[in-house]
Amino acid sequence: MNQTLKIKIKLHKLLLPFLHFFLPLINWVHGKAYQLESLRLNKDLFSSAENIPEDELKQVQLKMRELCKIKKYDADFEELWVGHSFRLILTKNWIEQLIDTKGQNLSAIDLGTESIATGLWKQWFPNYSWDNTDFDLRYTWKFPDNSTDFILCTELLEHLSDQPNAIFNEGFYKTGLQGL
């Protein structure tokens, strides 16, 4: 056995008890650091939600309930949608920063089937004509190239069970990163 290997083995045997002794402490410190960072990120994420005026929130929740009644959703499903009101208001605010809100005859696609969110987008952005997708996004889309001004995806990605293929990656992730 060469001298370097012998030294490494001796060092390993010497340090192993210290490692076993300090490992719980190291893990505890790492866990606390992760917890603090998570708390900071959550606070940053939800600070915008805390700033939504109460009257705006109530108005949106009322509109969401109306849309649920039109779609004949049961009370539980209605409550589920109303629970998304903060997220949808924040998304609306974000969209307003991304798109042309003054243009005319603009088109948008909301990926996925029509939903309560689509109803809100139609109300909030009436200068856009809104379409939805009713086909498998892994294959050729039914919309001609360059036929839409804005593509939105807020109610779909969590439902994808297959890994997106290369075409999906090319057409969505690379060009629509801001939209994710």
TAGIPE-V131724 format. One record per backbone hydrogen bond with DSSP energy under -1.0 kcal/mol. CO is the residue of the C=O (numbers start at 1). NH is the residue of the N-H. If there is no record, write none. Layout:
[[CO:NH] [CO:NH]]
This chain:
[[2:6] [3:7] [4:8] [5:9] [6:10] [7:11] [8:12] [9:13] [10:14] [11:15] [12:16] [15:19] [16:20] [17:21] [18:22] [19:23] [22:26] [23:27] [24:28] [25:29] [26:30] [27:31] [28:32] [29:33] [30:34] [31:35] [32:36] [33:37] [34:38] [35:39] [36:40] [37:41] [38:42] [39:43] [40:44] [41:45] [42:46] [43:47] [46:50] [49:52] [53:57] [54:58] [55:59] [56:60] [57:61] [58:62] [59:63] [60:64] [61:65] [62:66] [63:67] [64:68] [65:69] [66:70] [67:71] [68:73] [69:72] [74:78] [75:79] [76:80] [77:81] [78:82] [79:83] [81:84] [82:85] [84:88] [85:89] [86:90] [87:91] [88:92] [89:93] [90:94] [91:95] [92:96] [95:98] [95:99] [106:129] [107:149] [107:150] [108:131] [109:152] [112:133] [115:119] [116:120] [117:121] [118:122] [119:123] [120:124] [121:125] [125:128] [127:106] [129:108] [131:110] [136:139] [144:147] [150:109] [152:111] [156:159] [157:160] [165:169] [166:170] [167:171] [168:172] [169:174] [172:176] [176:179] [177:180]]
